[in-house]
Amino acid sequence: MKKLLLGTALSAALFSTANANAADYVIDTDGAHAFVTFKIKHLGYSWLHGRFNTFSGDFSYDDKAPNASKINVTIDTKSIDSNHAERDKHLRGKDFLNVDKYPTATFKSTSIKFDEDGDEADVTGEFTLNGVTKTITFEIDKIGEGKDPWGGYRVGFEGETSLKLADYGIDYNLGPASTHVDIGLFIEGVRK
């Protein structure tokens, strides 16, 4: 019985220590050190690139227990920017993002699994777009971490995933080469 109690106490101590070391970060959108981008094929001949100019989010991360990390991101879908005003107006409409009805898209992680080196991970979570929620996975790379020149501490990641437009109720015919959109997440977090 003593061994069982000792084992339970030791496990609890290790678990609480791991959680105590986790740091909370806010995504640095004010300093323009974070981006949510997209690209989609145009007729199969080239790529159309764009981004969402307004989003926010936070995450927790501890390099000693990286699989306990979590991330939340909220995207203002009205802020879509493909560098073409008329196209952006169409993308905000009912054929695509329907921003009047669904002004935000959100991602909330449910699991993060880093490799042994702690440099790459699969981030799985619930992504909501156009009123539809699906489980998706991002493959991410850790870019780096350390002190910044202003006395803070930062860590950065980048990742990408591909989404099938029809899965989110977007069935506007863009041709057979344009059924999926690649979403990129490039974030630098500042420790709170």
N, C-alpha and C positions, 0 to 999 in steps of 0.2 A: 504494500500500500504506500509506503514511504517513497519507493522508487517511482510509482505512478504519480504521486503528488509532486515530487521533485521534477519529473519530466514535464508535467503540465505547467509548473511554475516557470521552468526554463524556456519552454516553448512560448509562453505568454510574454516573458521578458524579451525574447528575441523578436517576436512579432511587434511589440510596442516600440522597441528600439528602431526597427526598420521603418516603421511609420513616422517616428519622431524625426528621423533624418530626412524624410521627404520634404522638398521645398515646393512652395507654390509660386507660380510664375504667371504674369499677365503678358499676353501677346503684344509685342511692341508695334501697334498700328499707328500710334502718334508720331513715331520717329520714322515711319515708312520703311521699317525693317521686316515687314511681313507682307505676304501676298497670297491671294487665292486667284489662281489662273485657270483658264480653260483653253482647249484647242479642239477643233473638229475639222475633219476633212471637207474641203470644198470641191465637190464633184469628183473627188478622187484624184485631183490634179495638184492640189496644194493644201496648205493648212490655214485655217482662220484662227487667229489667236486673240484672246481677250482676257479680261480680269474683272473681278468685283472690287470696286474701289473702297467700299465700306464694309467692314466686318469687325468682330471683336471675339475675344476668347481668353481662356486661361487653361493652365495645365499644372499638374504636379509631377515632379520628377526627382528621383534619387539615383545616382549612378551606382550605388551599392545594392539597390533593390529596384532595378529599372522596370521589372514586370509588374510592379505595383503602381506604375504611372497611370494618369488619367488625363484626358483632354476634352474640352468643350469649345465649340466654335459656333457663332451665329453670324450668318451672312445676310446683308441687306440686298435682296435680289434686285431692287430698283437701281442699285449702283452698278449694274452690268455695263461694261465698257468694251466695245469691240472696235473702237476708233472709227465709228461710222454712225452718225446720229440717227438716220432713218432705219438702219438695221437694228440699232439698239431699241428704238421705239417698237419695232416688230417683236423683238425678243422679249420685251416687257409685257407684251399683249397675251391674249388668250391662246394663241397658237403655241406659245412656249412657256414662259415663266408665270404668266397670269399674276403679276405682282400686286394688282389691286386686291385680289382675294388672298394671295399668299406672299406677303411682303418679306418673309424671312425663310431662309433654309438653315437647318441646324445639323450639327454632328456631335454626338456624345459617345465617347468610347465605352466599350463594354469589356475589352481585354486588350492587353499589349504584351507581345511576346518578343523579347530581344534575343539575338543570337549570343553565343558565348562571349564574344568580344564586346558586346554592348554597343556596337556601332550601327546595326541594322535591326529592324523590327517589323512585325506585322501588327498593325493597329486595326482592330475590328470594332465597329460601333454602329449605332443607329443613325442613318442619314435621312433627313426629311426634306423633300423638295416638292413643290407643287402639290402639297397636301398629302403626299405619299411617303411612307416610312419604309425603308429597306435596310437590311444589314449589309454593310459593305466592308471591305478591307483595303487599307492603304499599306503599301510597302514604303517604309521610311528609312532614311539615313540620318544618323546624328552627324552634324557638321562640326560642332565643337562647343566648348563651354569655358568660362573663366570670368575674371574680373574685367569690368569696363573702365574707361578713363574717368568716369564720374563717380566712382565709389560703389557702383552696383555690381551685380553678378548676373551673367546671361548664359543662356544655352540655346542652340539653334538646331532645327531639324528641317528636312525636306522630304516630301513624299508625293506619290502620284497613284491614281486609280482611274479606271475606265468605267463609265456608267452607260447603260443602255437607255436611251431616251424614252422608249416605250414603257419601260418599267416605272417611269414617273409620270405617265399619262401624257407624254409629249409625242404625238404621232404625226406631226406635220411632215409631209414627204420632202425630205432633203436629198433623196436619191440613195441607192444601195451602199454607197461608200460612207454615208454620214449618219449611220444609225446609233453610233456611240460618241460620247464626248469624254475627253481625258481631262480630269481635274487635278491640278497641282496645288499643293499646300506647302508654302515656304514660310516658316515661322522662326522668329527670334523672340524668346521670352525673357523678361526682366524679373528677377526674383523680387517678390513682394516684401 
